[in-house]
Amino acid sequence: MGNNQYYFIDKPIREKIRLDKKEKRESLTLDEVLEKAAKVEDNLFSLNLFDTEKLVASYVSTKKELKTDFINKRLVDNKHTLVLPTIDFSKKGHMEFYRFDSLDNLVLNKYNIKEPIPSTIYLVNPSLVEIVLMPLVAFDLKGNRLGLGGGYYDRMLKRVSPSAFLIGLAYDFQKEKEIKCEHWDIPLDMVVTDKDIYNFNRYKK
């Protein structure tokens, strides 16, 4: 995980970025969503990071987020161990990773997002995860990530091993020149989009 720089945060600017990117994302047609997701999938699996079996944390996309259905299926088909997040609503901003077993074990949470049914036999310690694929609203060319503002990944990433490789999945239009980061933000190692692979840290393609 890379180093970061901290600034006094102009929260209205961050909210404007969120609004602009979400509006652009929601304006996509279904064909555009599928086409861009296929390009992200191709770019992602061109990385030799996935040449050997890994413990990979991903997520289930919602609405017009970068679609992960085919990425998650390919991870499983390629013998990677896939874990997905489940939000624990009894603790503020808290989620856990559970090993993905089958589509039958996914349920809708109160945000209408599919997630695994919590079960201790499928619970995975975040420190064991080797690659984290995560959603974002915007990113910049230093690897700073802007999420929805709930802080779930901010808290989770503090429990992930420092050696875990952090990859954001995004549409290329979600790129910003600069995002002022909070002191708790952990920068990404890489962002994979439909147009490019942005490498911010130690990986050489």
Backbone as a printed PyTorch tensor [residue, N CA C, xyz], in Angstrom:
tensor([[[  0.8440,  -1.1850,   0.0000],
         [  0.0000,   0.0000,   0.0000],
         [  0.8860,   1.2440,   0.0000]],

        [[  0.5270,   2.2270,  -0.7870],
         [  1.4020,   3.3740,  -0.9370],
         [  1.2320,   4.3930,   0.1580]],

        [[  2.1530,   5.3960,   0.1520],
         [  2.0600,   6.4970,   1.0840],
         [  1.0450,   7.5020,   0.5650]],

        [[  0.5770,   8.3600,   1.4440],
         [ -0.4260,   9.3190,   1.0490],
         [ -0.0340,  10.7000,   1.5400]],

        [[ -0.6900,  11.7280,   0.9990],
         [ -0.5260,  13.0790,   1.4760],
         [ -1.8740,  13.5330,   2.0080]],

        [[ -1.8480,  14.3560,   3.0470],
         [ -3.0970,  14.7460,   3.6740],
         [ -3.3370,  16.2430,   3.4990]],

        [[ -4.5800,  16.6270,   3.3710],
         [ -4.9490,  18.0030,   3.1210],
         [ -6.1060,  18.3680,   4.0390]],

        [[ -6.3400,  19.6840,   4.1560],
         [ -7.6040,  20.1000,   4.7430],
         [ -8.6760,  19.8180,   3.6940]],

        [[ -9.6990,  19.0830,   4.0760],
         [-10.6490,  18.5710,   3.1140],
         [-11.7730,  19.5670,   2.8700]],

        [[-12.0270,  19.8470,   1.5980],
         [-13.1810,  20.6480,   1.2100],
         [-14.3090,  19.6640,   0.9070]],

        [[-15.1380,  19.3780,   1.9110],
         [-16.1680,  18.3560,   1.7510],
         [-17.1760,  18.6720,   0.6530]],

        [[-17.5770,  19.9610,   0.4600],
         [-18.4890,  20.2300,  -0.6530],
         [-17.9080,  19.8240,  -2.0100]],

        [[-16.6000,  19.9760,  -2.1940],
         [-15.9730,  19.5630,  -3.4560],
         [-16.0580,  18.0510,  -3.6050]],

        [[-15.7920,  17.3140,  -2.5280],
         [-15.8950,  15.8550,  -2.5860],
         [-17.3250,  15.4180,  -2.9190]],

        [[-18.3030,  16.0960,  -2.3400],
         [-19.6880,  15.7400,  -2.6250],
         [-20.0670,  16.0920,  -4.0640]],

        [[-19.5020,  17.1720,  -4.5900],
         [-19.7690,  17.5270,  -5.9910],
         [-19.1910,  16.4670,  -6.9200]],

        [[-17.9750,  15.9940,  -6.6060],
         [-17.3730,  14.9320,  -7.4120],
         [-18.2560,  13.6940,  -7.3630]],

        [[-18.6970,  13.3190,  -6.1620],
         [-19.5840,  12.1530,  -6.0210],
         [-20.8290,  12.3080,  -6.8940]],

        [[-21.4720,  13.4620,  -6.8030],
         [-22.7100,  13.6940,  -7.5460],
         [-22.4590,  13.6300,  -9.0450]],

        [[-21.4000,  14.2930,  -9.5120],
         [-21.1040,  14.3240, -10.9480],
         [-20.8310,  12.9170, -11.4880]],

        [[-20.0260,  12.1450, -10.7580],
         [-19.6560,  10.8090, -11.2340],
         [-20.8520,   9.8530, -11.1870]],

        [[-21.6520,   9.9710, -10.1460],
         [-22.8210,   9.0940, -10.0450],
         [-23.8400,   9.4080, -11.1380]],

        [[-24.0190,  10.6960, -11.4540],
         [-24.9410,  11.0680, -12.5250],
         [-24.4540,  10.5240, -13.8670]],

        [[-23.1640,  10.6360, -14.1090],
         [-22.6130,  10.1240, -15.3680],
         [-22.7570,   8.6070, -15.4240]],

        [[-22.5230,   7.9570, -14.3000],
         [-22.6450,   6.5000, -14.2490],
         [-24.0840,   6.0620, -14.5180]],

        [[-25.0370,   6.7480, -13.9120],
         [-26.4390,   6.3660, -14.0750],
         [-26.9620,   6.6670, -15.4740]],

        [[-26.2620,   7.5080, -16.2280],
         [-26.6990,   7.8320, -17.5870],
         [-26.2950,   6.7580, -18.6010]],

        [[-25.4850,   5.7920, -18.1860],
         [-25.0490,   4.7360, -19.0910],
         [-26.2290,   3.8450, -19.4820]],

        [[-26.2090,   3.3830, -20.7160],
         [-27.1960,   2.3930, -21.1440],
         [-26.7280,   1.0140, -20.6840]],

        [[-27.6380,   0.0390, -20.6940],
         [-27.2710,  -1.3180, -20.3020],
         [-26.1860,  -1.8760, -21.2220]],

        [[-26.2860,  -1.5820, -22.5240],
         [-25.2670,  -2.0480, -23.4610],
         [-23.9020,  -1.4520, -23.1240]],

        [[-23.8790,  -0.1900, -22.7540],
         [-22.6110,   0.4580, -22.3890],
         [-22.0390,  -0.1530, -21.1140]],

        [[-22.9050,  -0.4360, -20.1470],
         [-22.4670,  -1.0650, -18.8980],
         [-21.8050,  -2.4090, -19.1860]],

        [[-22.4520,  -3.2310, -19.9980],
         [-21.9210,  -4.5590, -20.3050],
         [-20.6350,  -4.4790, -21.1260]],

        [[-20.6050,  -3.5650, -22.0850],
         [-19.4150,  -3.4130, -22.9300],
         [-18.2100,  -2.9670, -22.0990]],

        [[-18.4000,  -1.9920, -21.2400],
         [-17.2970,  -1.4820, -20.4290],
         [-16.8520,  -2.5160, -19.3930]],

        [[-17.8090,  -3.2610, -18.8370],
         [-17.4620,  -4.3040, -17.8670],
         [-16.6060,  -5.3830, -18.5260]],

        [[-16.9190,  -5.7350, -19.7680],
         [-16.1390,  -6.7510, -20.4820],
         [-14.7020,  -6.2800, -20.7070]],

        [[-14.5370,  -4.9990, -20.9930],
         [-13.1920,  -4.4560, -21.2050],
         [-12.4010,  -4.4310, -19.8990]],

        [[-13.0760,  -4.0770, -18.8040],
         [-12.4140,  -4.1120, -17.4980],
         [-11.9830,  -5.5360, -17.1560]],

        [[-12.8700,  -6.4850, -17.4120],
         [-12.5410,  -7.8890, -17.1450],
         [-11.3080,  -8.3190, -17.9370]],

        [[-11.2540,  -7.9800, -19.2140],
         [-10.0930,  -8.3420, -20.0350],
         [ -8.8220,  -7.7050, -19.4930]],

        [[ -8.8900,  -6.4300, -19.1350],
         [ -7.7170,  -5.7450, -18.6020],
         [ -7.2720,  -6.3490, -17.2770]],

        [[ -8.2450,  -6.6600, -16.4310],
         [ -7.9220,  -7.2130, -15.1160],
         [ -7.2000,  -8.5500, -15.2330]],

        [[ -7.7170,  -9.4290, -16.0590],
         [ -7.1370, -10.7620, -16.1520],
         [ -5.9320, -10.8380, -17.0890]],

        [[ -5.5390,  -9.6920, -17.6450],
         [ -4.2570,  -9.6320, -18.3560],
         [ -3.0980,  -9.5130, -17.3750]],

        [[ -3.4080,  -9.2050, -16.1120],
         [ -2.3790,  -9.0520, -15.0780],
         [ -1.9040, -10.4200, -14.6100]],

        [[ -0.5930, -10.5630, -14.4710],
         [ -0.0960, -11.8600, -14.0050],
         [ -0.3120, -12.0630, -12.5080]],

        [[ -0.8840, -11.0790, -11.8640],
         [ -1.3020, -11.2520, -10.4660],
         [ -2.2430, -12.4420, -10.3190]],

        [[ -2.9940, -12.7340, -11.3780],
         [ -4.0170, -13.7700, -11.3180],
         [ -3.5740, -15.0800, -11.9670]],

        [[ -2.2770, -15.1870, -12.2480],
         [ -1.7760, -16.4120, -12.8830],
         [ -1.7510, -17.5940, -11.9220]],

        [[ -1.6590, -17.3160, -10.6310],
         [ -1.6830, -18.3800,  -9.6230],
         [ -2.8740, -18.1490,  -8.6960]],

        [[ -3.3280, -19.2110,  -8.0540],
         [ -4.5130, -19.1410,  -7.2090],
         [ -4.2890, -18.1930,  -6.0260]],

        [[ -5.2720, -17.3260,  -5.7950],
         [ -5.1870, -16.3300,  -4.7420],
         [ -6.4750, -16.3170,  -3.9170]],

        [[ -6.3790, -15.7370,  -2.7350],
         [ -7.5610, -15.4340,  -1.9360],
         [ -7.9410, -13.9940,  -2.2790]],

        [[ -9.0540, -13.8420,  -2.9960],
         [ -9.4380, -12.5490,  -3.5550],
         [-10.7430, -12.0680,  -2.9370]],

        [[-10.7370, -10.8470,  -2.4430],
         [-11.9700, -10.2070,  -1.9780],
         [-12.5210,  -9.3540,  -3.1150]],

        [[-13.7700,  -9.5860,  -3.4600],
         [-14.4250,  -8.7780,  -4.4860],
         [-15.7140,  -8.2250,  -3.8850]],

        [[-16.6410,  -7.8350,  -4.7290],
         [-17.9210,  -7.2990,  -4.2610],
         [-18.9820,  -7.5900,  -5.3050]],

        [[-20.2310,  -7.4610,  -4.9170],
         [-21.3470,  -7.6260,  -5.8490],
         [-21.8170,  -6.2370,  -6.2520]],

        [[-21.7130,  -5.9290,  -7.5320],
         [-22.0670,  -4.5910,  -8.0150],
         [-23.5740,  -4.3600,  -7.9100]],

        [[-23.9360,  -3.0930,  -7.8090],
         [-25.3430,  -2.7240,  -7.7210],
         [-25.6230,  -1.5780,  -8.6840]],

        [[-26.8480,  -1.5110,  -9.1510],
         [-27.2680,  -0.4730, -10.0970],
         [-26.2840,  -0.4560, -11.2700]],

        [[-25.6610,   0.7040, -11.5270],
         [-24.7560,   0.7990, -12.6730],
         [-23.2980,   0.9650, -12.2600]],

        [[-22.9620,   0.4540, -11.0580],
         [-21.5560,   0.3220, -10.7030],
         [-20.8780,  -0.5740, -11.7380]],

        [[-19.5400,  -0.4860, -11.7940],
         [-18.8170,  -1.3780, -12.6950],
         [-19.2470,  -2.8130, -12.4030]],

        [[-19.8090,  -3.4800, -13.3750],
         [-20.4330,  -4.7860, -13.1830],
         [-19.3830,  -5.8530, -12.8780]],

        [[-19.5980,  -6.6160, -11.7950],
         [-18.6100,  -7.6090, -11.3610],
         [-19.0600,  -9.0550, -11.5400]],

        [[-20.2550,  -9.2870, -12.0400],
         [-20.7800, -10.6560, -12.1380],
         [-19.8120, -11.6030, -12.8500]],

        [[-19.3660, -11.1730, -14.0330],
         [-18.5130, -12.0490, -14.8390],
         [-17.0960, -12.1360, -14.2640]],

        [[-16.6360, -11.0570, -13.6410],
         [-15.3320, -11.0780, -12.9780],
         [-15.3490, -12.0870, -11.8370]],

        [[-16.3930, -12.0490, -11.0190],
         [-16.4800, -12.9710,  -9.8880],
         [-16.5830, -14.4270, -10.3570]],

        [[-17.3670, -14.6420, -11.4110],
         [-17.4890, -16.0030, -11.9420],
         [-16.1410, -16.4990, -12.4710]],

        [[-15.4190, -15.6290, -13.1460],
         [-14.1250, -16.0260, -13.7040],
         [-13.1220, -16.3250, -12.6010]],

        [[-13.1660, -15.5760, -11.5200],
         [-12.2790, -15.8500, -10.3860],
         [-12.5240, -17.2570,  -9.8500]],

        [[-13.7910, -17.5970,  -9.6770],
         [-14.1400, -18.9310,  -9.1740],
         [-13.7530, -20.0020, -10.1850]],

        [[-14.0560, -19.7610, -11.4560],
         [-13.7350, -20.7370, -12.5010],
         [-12.2290, -20.9840, -12.5950]],

        [[-11.4340, -19.9490, -12.2850],
         [ -9.9720, -20.0640, -12.3510],
         [ -9.3580, -20.5400, -11.0340]],

        [[-10.2110, -21.0460, -10.1340],
         [ -9.7730, -21.7000,  -8.8940],
         [ -9.2360, -20.7420,  -7.8380]],

        [[ -9.5500, -19.4440,  -7.9790],
         [ -9.2280, -18.5310,  -6.8870],
         [-10.2820, -18.7100,  -5.7850]],

        [[ -9.9090, -18.4260,  -4.5510],
         [-10.8780, -18.4230,  -3.4610],
         [-11.4750, -17.0310,  -3.3920]],

        [[-12.7890, -16.9310,  -3.5790],
         [-13.4680, -15.6380,  -3.6370],
         [-14.2040, -15.3760,  -2.3330]],

        [[-13.9920, -14.1830,  -1.7750],
         [-14.7560, -13.7590,  -0.6060],
         [-15.4720, -12.4500,  -0.9510]],

        [[-16.6460, -12.2690,  -0.3400],
         [-17.4750, -11.1000,  -0.6050],
         [-17.8440, -10.4300,   0.7150]],

        [[-18.0940,  -9.1220,   0.7000],
         [-18.3980,  -8.4150,   1.9510],
         [-19.8540,  -8.5350,   2.3730]],

        [[-20.0460,  -8.6000,   3.6790],
         [-21.3720,  -8.5100,   4.2870],
         [-21.3300,  -7.4010,   5.3270]],

        [[-22.2770,  -6.4830,   5.2540],
         [-22.3120,  -5.3620,   6.1910],
         [-22.9130,  -5.8110,   7.5180]],

        [[-22.2250,  -5.4550,   8.5890],
         [-22.7290,  -5.7210,   9.9380],
         [-23.3880,  -4.4400,  10.4450]],

        [[-24.7220,  -4.3870,  10.4100],
         [-25.4310,  -3.1620,  10.7480],
         [-25.4700,  -2.8920,  12.2570]],

        [[-24.9630,  -3.8260,  13.0410],
         [-24.9040,  -3.5930,  14.4900],
         [-23.6850,  -2.7560,  14.8770]],

        [[-22.7540,  -2.5710,  13.9290],
         [-21.5440,  -1.7820,  14.1870],
         [-21.3760,  -0.7580,  13.0780]],

        [[-21.1220,   0.4760,  13.4280],
         [-21.0250,   1.5490,  12.4470],
         [-19.8840,   1.2950,  11.4580]],

        [[-20.2320,   1.3140,  10.1620],
         [-19.2320,   1.1960,   9.1170],
         [-18.4720,  -0.1080,   9.1100]],

        [[-19.0910,  -1.1870,   9.6050],
         [-18.3560,  -2.4480,   9.7620],
         [-18.8610,  -3.4960,   8.7720]],

        [[-17.9180,  -4.1910,   8.1540],
         [-18.2910,  -5.3280,   7.3220],
         [-17.2800,  -6.4430,   7.4960]],

        [[-17.6990,  -7.6500,   7.1160],
         [-16.8460,  -8.8270,   7.1870],
         [-16.7930,  -9.4800,   5.8110]],

        [[-15.7510, -10.2980,   5.5990],
         [-15.6480, -11.0660,   4.3670],
         [-16.0950, -12.5020,   4.6050]],

        [[-16.9340, -13.0050,   3.6870],
         [-17.3730, -14.3960,   3.7570],
         [-17.0640, -15.0750,   2.4290]],

        [[-16.6010, -16.3040,   2.5130],
         [-16.2740, -17.0640,   1.3090],
         [-17.5320, -17.2890,   0.4890]],

        [[-17.4180, -17.0190,  -0.8100],
         [-18.5480, -17.2070,  -1.7090],
         [-18.7080, -18.6850,  -2.0080]],

        [[-19.9200, -19.1770,  -1.8100],
         [-20.1980, -20.5850,  -2.0340],
         [-21.0590, -20.7700,  -3.2830]],

        [[-22.1860, -20.0940,  -3.3380],
         [-23.0520, -20.1800,  -4.5130],
         [-23.9990, -18.9960,  -4.5130]],

        [[-24.6330, -18.7640,  -5.6560],
         [-25.5890, -17.6670,  -5.7650],
         [-26.7630, -17.8490,  -4.8060]],

        [[-27.0280, -19.1040,  -4.4250],
         [-28.1280, -19.3900,  -3.5030],
         [-27.8640, -18.8250,  -2.1130]],

        [[-26.5890, -18.5390,  -1.8180],
         [-26.2410, -18.0340,  -0.4940],
         [-26.1470, -16.5100,  -0.4420]],

        [[-26.6310, -15.8330,  -1.5030],
         [-26.6370, -14.3730,  -1.5140],
         [-28.0420, -13.8590,  -1.2100]],

        [[-28.0970, -12.8380,  -0.3630],
         [-29.3840, -12.2230,  -0.0170],
         [-29.2510, -10.7110,  -0.1490]],

        [[-30.3820, -10.0200,  -0.2390],
         [-30.3690,  -8.5600,  -0.3290],
         [-30.3210,  -7.9490,   1.0610]],

        [[-29.3890,  -6.9880,   1.2640],
         [-29.3840,  -6.2640,   2.5370],
         [-30.3110,  -5.0510,   2.4340]],

        [[-30.3300,  -4.2180,   3.4530],
         [-31.2960,  -3.1080,   3.4660],
         [-30.9580,  -2.0270,   2.4460]],

        [[-29.7240,  -2.0600,   1.9180],
         [-29.3620,  -1.1440,   0.8370],
         [-29.6600,  -1.7550,  -0.5350]],

        [[-30.3020,  -2.9220,  -0.5260],
         [-30.6520,  -3.6300,  -1.7660],
         [-29.4080,  -4.1190,  -2.5120]],

        [[-28.3720,  -4.4640,  -1.7470],
         [-27.1350,  -4.9990,  -2.3040],
         [-27.0460,  -6.4760,  -1.9420]],

        [[-26.7100,  -7.3100,  -2.9100],
         [-26.5630,  -8.7350,  -2.6370],
         [-25.2860,  -8.9920,  -1.8450]],

        [[-25.3930,  -9.8560,  -0.8390],
         [-24.2360, -10.2070,  -0.0270],
         [-24.4200, -11.6180,   0.5230]],

        [[-23.3180, -12.2590,   0.9560],
         [-23.4320, -13.6090,   1.5170],
         [-24.2300, -13.6120,   2.8210]],

        [[-24.8740, -14.7420,   3.0850],
         [-25.5130, -14.9350,   4.3790],
         [-24.4190, -15.1620,   5.4140]],

        [[-24.3730, -14.3600,   6.4780],
         [-23.3180, -14.5480,   7.4730],
         [-23.3490, -15.9460,   8.0730]],

        [[-22.2060, -16.6100,   8.0250],
         [-22.0730, -17.9520,   8.5900],
         [-20.6410, -18.1200,   9.0550]],

        [[-20.4660, -18.5340,  10.2860],
         [-19.1130, -18.6310,  10.8360],
         [-18.2260, -19.5920,  10.0510]],

        [[-18.8280, -20.5690,   9.4010],
         [-17.9860, -21.5290,   8.6740],
         [-17.4170, -20.9200,   7.3930]],

        [[-18.0210, -19.8220,   6.9310],
         [-17.5310, -19.1560,   5.7230],
         [-16.7890, -17.8490,   6.0260]],

        [[-16.7500, -17.4470,   7.2920],
         [-16.0980, -16.1980,   7.6810],
         [-14.5930, -16.2930,   7.4270]],

        [[-14.0260, -15.2430,   6.7990],
         [-12.6030, -15.2250,   6.4580],
         [-11.9280, -14.0390,   7.1440]],

        [[-10.8000, -14.2920,   7.7850],
         [-10.0270, -13.2270,   8.4170],
         [ -9.4790, -12.3060,   7.3270]],

        [[ -9.7640, -10.9930,   7.3890],
         [ -9.2970, -10.0740,   6.3410],
         [ -7.7750, -10.0820,   6.1500]],

        [[ -7.0370, -10.4200,   7.1990],
         [ -5.5740, -10.4080,   7.0990],
         [ -5.0480, -11.4720,   6.1410]],

        [[ -5.9010, -12.4330,   5.7630],
         [ -5.4850, -13.5030,   4.8580],
         [ -5.7050, -13.1490,   3.3860]],

        [[ -6.4660, -12.1000,   3.1350],
         [ -6.7970, -11.7290,   1.7580],
         [ -5.5530, -11.2070,   1.0420]],

        [[ -5.3570, -11.6890,  -0.1850],
         [ -4.1710, -11.3020,  -0.9570],
         [ -4.4400, -10.1920,  -1.9690]],

        [[ -5.6390, -10.1560,  -2.5120],
         [ -6.0380,  -9.1170,  -3.4670],
         [ -7.4210,  -8.6210,  -3.0770]],

        [[ -7.5920,  -7.3110,  -3.0830],
         [ -8.9070,  -6.7190,  -2.8030],
         [ -9.3660,  -5.9490,  -4.0340]],

        [[-10.5040,  -6.3560,  -4.5860],
         [-11.1510,  -5.6200,  -5.6730],
         [-12.2640,  -4.7970,  -5.0520]],

        [[-12.2700,  -3.4990,  -5.3040],
         [-13.2540,  -2.6720,  -4.6090],
         [-13.9090,  -1.6390,  -5.5240]],

        [[-15.1350,  -1.2660,  -5.1790],
         [-15.8460,  -0.2440,  -5.9430],
         [-15.3390,   1.1420,  -5.5670]],

        [[-15.6810,   2.1080,  -6.3870],
         [-15.3360,   3.4970,  -6.0830],
         [-16.2540,   4.4170,  -6.8670]],

        [[-16.3160,   5.6540,  -6.4140],
         [-17.0660,   6.6790,  -7.1380],
         [-16.1160,   7.4880,  -8.0190]],

        [[-14.9010,   7.7160,  -7.5040],
         [-13.8970,   8.4510,  -8.2700],
         [-12.5080,   8.0510,  -7.7760]],

        [[-11.5020,   8.2890,  -8.6250],
         [-10.1090,   8.0610,  -8.2340],
         [ -9.2390,   9.1080,  -8.9140]],

        [[ -8.0400,   9.3210,  -8.3630],
         [ -7.1240,  10.2520,  -9.0170],
         [ -5.8320,   9.5480,  -9.4000]],

        [[ -4.9100,  10.2830,  -9.9690],
         [ -3.7050,   9.6870, -10.5320],
         [ -2.6200,   9.4320,  -9.4970]],

        [[ -2.9680,   9.5800,  -8.2250],
         [ -2.0780,   9.1720,  -7.1320],
         [ -2.6200,   7.9340,  -6.4210]],

        [[ -3.7500,   7.4390,  -6.9030],
         [ -4.3470,   6.2560,  -6.2900],
         [ -5.3250,   6.5630,  -5.1890]],

        [[ -5.6490,   7.8320,  -4.9800],
         [ -6.6470,   8.1730,  -3.9750],
         [ -8.0300,   7.7650,  -4.4690]],

        [[ -8.8060,   7.2070,  -3.5630],
         [-10.1270,   6.6730,  -3.8830],
         [-11.2060,   7.4560,  -3.1560]],

        [[-12.2830,   7.7760,  -3.8630],
         [-13.4480,   8.3920,  -3.2490],
         [-14.5920,   7.3900,  -3.3360]],

        [[-15.0870,   6.9690,  -2.1720],
         [-16.1920,   6.0220,  -2.1250],
         [-17.5080,   6.7440,  -1.8850]],

        [[-18.4920,   5.9900,  -1.4290],
         [-19.8160,   6.5680,  -1.1970],
         [-19.8870,   7.3670,   0.0940]],

        [[-18.8980,   7.2070,   0.9550],
         [-18.8690,   8.0020,   2.1800],
         [-19.2580,   7.2560,   3.4410]],

        [[-19.5550,   5.9600,   3.3140],
         [-19.9480,   5.1860,   4.4910],
         [-18.7810,   4.7230,   5.3490]],

        [[-17.5880,   4.7250,   4.7900],
         [-16.3960,   4.3510,   5.5500],
         [-16.1710,   2.8600,   5.7070]],

        [[-16.9510,   2.0380,   4.9990],
         [-16.8300,   0.5820,   5.1750],
         [-15.4510,   0.0750,   4.7410]],

        [[-15.0090,   0.4990,   3.5820],
         [-13.6980,   0.0290,   3.1110],
         [-12.5620,   0.6860,   3.8840]],

        [[-12.7450,   1.9370,   4.3130],
         [-11.7160,   2.5860,   5.1340],
         [-11.4240,   1.7530,   6.3750]],

        [[-12.4750,   1.2640,   7.0130],
         [-12.3030,   0.4610,   8.2250],
         [-11.7870,  -0.9360,   7.9020]],

        [[-12.3120,  -1.5380,   6.8380],
         [-11.8860,  -2.8870,   6.4830],
         [-10.4090,  -2.9270,   6.0980]],

        [[ -9.9420,  -1.9310,   5.3580],
         [ -8.5610,  -1.9650,   4.8730],
         [ -7.5430,  -1.8720,   6.0040]],

        [[ -7.9620,  -1.3710,   7.1340],
         [ -7.0660,  -1.3560,   8.2900],
         [ -6.8800,  -2.7550,   8.8780]],

        [[ -7.7530,  -3.6910,   8.4910],
         [ -7.6660,  -5.0640,   8.9950],
         [ -7.0390,  -6.0040,   7.9640]],

        [[ -6.8190,  -5.4830,   6.7610],
         [ -6.2100,  -6.2780,   5.6920],
         [ -4.6940,  -6.2030,   5.8110]],

        [[ -4.0050,  -7.2580,   5.3960],
         [ -2.5460,  -7.2790,   5.4590],
         [ -1.9510,  -6.1340,   4.6420]],

        [[ -0.8690,  -5.4990,   5.1330],
         [ -0.1950,  -4.4470,   4.3600],
         [  0.3210,  -4.9500,   3.0120]],

        [[  0.4890,  -6.2630,   2.8780],
         [  0.9910,  -6.8150,   1.6210],
         [ -0.1330,  -7.0950,   0.6150]],

        [[ -1.3820,  -6.9540,   1.0420],
         [ -2.5080,  -7.1860,   0.1260],
         [ -2.4780,  -6.1470,  -0.9940]],

        [[ -2.8430,  -6.5710,  -2.1950],
         [ -2.8330,  -5.6740,  -3.3470],
         [ -4.2270,  -5.1100,  -3.5430]],

        [[ -4.3340,  -3.7830,  -3.5490],
         [ -5.6300,  -3.1010,  -3.5720],
         [ -5.9210,  -2.5700,  -4.9730]],

        [[ -6.9930,  -3.0700,  -5.5770],
         [ -7.3420,  -2.7140,  -6.9480],
         [ -8.7510,  -2.1320,  -6.9950]],

        [[ -8.8800,  -0.9240,  -7.5080],
         [-10.1860,  -0.3400,  -7.7540],
         [-10.6750,  -0.7150,  -9.1390]],

        [[-11.9580,  -0.9880,  -9.2740],
         [-12.5670,  -1.2760, -10.5670],
         [-13.4660,  -0.0940, -10.9200]],

        [[-13.2840,   0.4540, -12.1230],
         [-13.9760,   1.7120, -12.4260],
         [-14.1700,   1.9110, -13.9190]],

        [[-15.0990,   2.8000, -14.2330],
         [-15.1800,   3.3430, -15.5800],
         [-14.0960,   4.4040, -15.7040]],

        [[-13.5540,   4.5650, -16.8900],
         [-12.4680,   5.5320, -17.0350],
         [-12.9210,   6.9630, -16.7470]],

        [[-14.2080,   7.2610, -16.9710],
         [-14.6750,   8.6240, -16.7090],
         [-14.7290,   8.9530, -15.2170]],

        [[-14.4980,   7.9650, -14.3590],
         [-14.4790,   8.2350, -12.9220],
         [-13.1300,   8.8040, -12.4540]],

        [[-12.2230,   8.9530, -13.3780],
         [-10.8990,   9.5120, -13.0620],
         [-10.9960,  11.0190, -12.8260]],

        [[-10.2740,  11.4920, -11.8140],
         [-10.1440,  12.9100, -11.5020],
         [ -8.6590,  13.2680, -11.4680]],

        [[ -8.3460,  14.5210, -11.7450],
         [ -6.9460,  14.9510, -11.6750],
         [ -6.4130,  14.8400, -10.2510]],

        [[ -7.2310,  15.2390,  -9.2810],
         [ -6.8010,  15.1910,  -7.8790],
         [ -8.0080,  15.0520,  -6.9660]],

        [[ -7.8760,  14.2140,  -5.9580],
         [ -8.8810,  14.0830,  -4.9030],
         [ -8.1790,  14.3310,  -3.5740]],

        [[ -8.6450,  15.3060,  -2.8510],
         [ -8.0770,  15.5680,  -1.5260],
         [ -8.4740,  14.4380,  -0.5910]],

        [[ -7.4940,  13.8390,   0.0630],
         [ -7.7890,  12.6580,   0.8630],
         [ -7.8650,  12.9600,   2.3460]],

        [[ -8.6380,  12.1530,   3.0550],
         [ -8.7380,  12.2340,   4.5060],
         [ -7.5280,  11.5350,   5.1320]],

        [[ -7.2530,  11.8160,   6.3970],
         [ -6.0650,  11.2560,   7.0380],
         [ -6.1500,   9.7470,   7.2000]],

        [[ -7.3770,   9.1990,   7.1720],
         [ -7.5270,   7.7510,   7.3430],
         [ -7.5360,   6.9950,   6.0080]],

        [[ -7.5570,   7.7140,   4.8900],
         [ -7.6530,   7.0620,   3.5880],
         [ -6.3970,   6.2560,   3.2610]],

        [[ -6.6070,   5.0730,   2.7040],
         [ -5.5070,   4.2240,   2.2490],
         [ -5.5420,   4.1990,   0.7270]],

        [[ -4.4520,   4.6170,   0.0650],
         [ -4.4820,   4.6870,  -1.3970],
         [ -4.4710,   3.3100,  -2.0450]],

        [[ -4.9860,   3.2560,  -3.2500],
         [ -5.0060,   2.0250,  -4.0260],
         [ -3.6390,   1.7650,  -4.6530]],

        [[ -3.3680,   0.4940,  -4.9150],
         [ -2.1700,   0.1340,  -5.6650],
         [ -2.4100,   0.2690,  -7.1640]],

        [[ -3.6690,   0.1210,  -7.5660],
         [ -3.9840,   0.0980,  -8.9870],
         [ -5.4710,   0.3640,  -9.1880]],

        [[ -5.8070,   0.9500, -10.3360],
         [ -7.2000,   1.0180, -10.7790],
         [ -7.2590,   0.4530, -12.1920]],

        [[ -8.2090,  -0.4480, -12.4100],
         [ -8.4180,  -1.0420, -13.7370],
         [ -9.7260,  -0.4880, -14.2950]],

        [[ -9.6470,   0.1230, -15.4790],
         [-10.8260,   0.6890, -16.1100],
         [-11.0480,   0.0440, -17.4760]],

        [[-12.0670,   0.5110, -18.1680],
         [-12.3660,   0.0070, -19.5010],
         [-11.3670,   0.4970, -20.5450]],

        [[-10.5250,   1.4850, -20.1790],
         [ -9.5750,   2.0280, -21.1410],
         [ -8.1150,   1.8150, -20.7690]],

        [[ -7.8380,   1.5910, -19.4880],
         [ -6.4340,   1.5640, -19.0790],
         [ -6.2610,   0.8270, -17.7560]],

        [[ -4.9870,   0.5800, -17.4320],
         [ -4.5940,   0.0580, -16.1280],
         [ -3.6960,   1.1160, -15.4960]],

        [[ -4.1440,   1.6960, -14.4040],
         [ -3.3980,   2.7490, -13.7220],
         [ -2.6410,   2.1290, -12.5510]],

        [[ -1.3260,   2.1310, -12.6610],
         [ -0.4650,   1.4980, -11.6620],
         [  0.1520,   2.5800, -10.7840]],

        [[ -0.1780,   2.5630,  -9.5050],
         [  0.2990,   3.6060,  -8.5980],
         [  1.4280,   3.1390,  -7.6860]],

        [[  1.7390,   1.8460,  -7.7340],
         [  2.6560,   1.3590,  -6.7070],
         [  3.6840,   0.4110,  -7.2710]],

        [[  3.7360,  -0.8080,  -6.7730],
         [  4.8970,  -1.6390,  -6.9430],
         [  4.7660,  -2.6770,  -8.0610]],

        [[  3.5920,  -2.7160,  -8.6990],
         [  3.3680,  -3.7830,  -9.6710],
         [  3.8530,  -3.3670, -11.0520]],

        [[  4.5640,  -4.2430, -11.7260],
         [  4.9950,  -4.0170, -13.0930],
         [  4.3290,  -5.0300, -13.9930]],

        [[  3.5900,  -4.5160, -14.9470],
         [  2.8390,  -5.4170, -15.8470],
         [  3.7960,  -6.1890, -16.7350]]])
